[in-house]
Amino acid sequence: MTYVVTENCIKCKYMDCVEVCPVDCFYVGENMLVINPDECIDCGVCEPECPAEAILPDSDKRASDWAELNRTYSGQWPNITRKGEPPADAEDWKGKPGKKDLFSPEPG
């Protein structure tokens, strides 16, 4: 099992999760983060740290659509090991549904 970043992260990208990850398995895109499932040790410390509630275990039905995206983009985007600044309008996007179409494949 591993953890997956889902659409709640899009346009929020708070990065609190990055600070607590003991194995540095987060990768940064233009408007969201992803987890490399081969590096994640399933410790779960990132899940409660996410203000947008975007991190779910891969066993959660809501994560299934995002598992492959996490795998794909963690192989293309740069690794992130320190919390950065979230977007200025992150709070405006927090909790908004239907952000999947806003996903950017560009690296962060």
C-alpha positions in Angstrom: 0.0 0.0 0.0 1.0 3.6 -0.6 -0.4 7.1 -0.4 -1.7 9.1 -3.3 -2.2 12.8 -3.9 -5.6 13.6 -5.3 -7.3 16.5 -7.1 -7.8 18.4 -3.8 -4.1 19.4 -4.2 -4.6 21.1 -7.5 -4.1 24.9 -7.2 -3.6 24.5 -3.4 -0.2 22.8 -3.2 0.4 23.7 0.4 3.4 21.4 0.8 3.1 20.8 4.5 3.3 17.1 3.7 6.8 17.5 2.2 8.2 18.6 5.6 7.2 15.4 7.4 8.0 12.8 4.8 10.9 10.6 6.1 11.7 9.2 2.6 11.3 12.4 0.4 8.9 10.7 -2.0 7.1 13.9 -3.1 7.5 15.4 -6.5 6.4 18.9 -7.6 4.4 19.9 -10.6 3.3 23.4 -11.6 0.0 23.2 -9.6 0.1 20.0 -7.5 2.4 17.5 -5.8 2.5 13.7 -6.4 3.9 10.8 -4.4 6.2 8.2 -5.9 4.5 4.9 -5.0 7.8 2.9 -5.2 9.4 5.2 -2.6 6.5 5.7 -0.2 6.8 3.5 2.9 3.2 3.8 3.8 4.0 5.5 7.2 1.0 7.8 6.8 2.5 10.9 8.4 1.8 13.1 5.4 -2.0 12.5 5.4 -3.0 14.5 8.5 -0.6 17.3 7.6 -2.4 18.2 4.3 -4.7 21.2 4.9 -6.5 20.4 1.6 -7.1 16.7 2.6 -5.6 15.7 -0.7 -3.6 12.7 0.5 -5.4 9.3 0.7 -4.2 5.7 1.0 -4.3 3.9 -2.4 -6.9 1.5 -0.9 -9.4 4.4 -0.8 -11.8 4.4 -3.8 -11.3 8.2 -4.2 -7.6 7.6 -4.8 -7.9 5.0 -7.6 -8.2 7.6 -10.4 -5.1 9.4 -9.1 -2.7 6.4 -8.4 -1.5 6.1 -12.0 -1.1 9.9 -12.3 1.1 9.9 -9.2 3.2 7.1 -10.6 3.6 8.8 -14.0 4.5 12.3 -12.9 6.7 11.3 -10.0 9.0 9.9 -12.7 8.9 13.2 -14.6 8.8 16.0 -12.1 11.6 17.1 -9.7 11.8 15.8 -6.2 10.8 18.2 -3.4 12.2 17.9 0.1 11.4 21.2 1.7 8.2 23.1 2.0 7.8 26.0 -0.3 5.3 28.8 -0.5 1.8 27.8 -1.6 0.1 29.7 -4.3 -1.2 33.1 -3.2 -4.8 32.0 -4.0 -4.5 28.5 -2.4 -7.2 29.3 0.2 -9.6 30.3 -2.6 -9.2 26.8 -4.2 -9.2 24.8 -1.0 -12.2 22.4 -0.9 -13.4 23.2 -4.4 -14.6 20.1 -6.3 -14.0 19.3 -9.9 -10.4 20.6 -10.3 -9.2 17.6 -12.3 -9.5 19.6 -15.6 -7.1 22.2 -14.1 -4.3 19.7 -13.7 -1.0 20.9 -15.3 1.5 18.3 -16.5 4.2 20.9 -16.3 7.0 20.4 -13.7 7.2 22.7 -10.7 
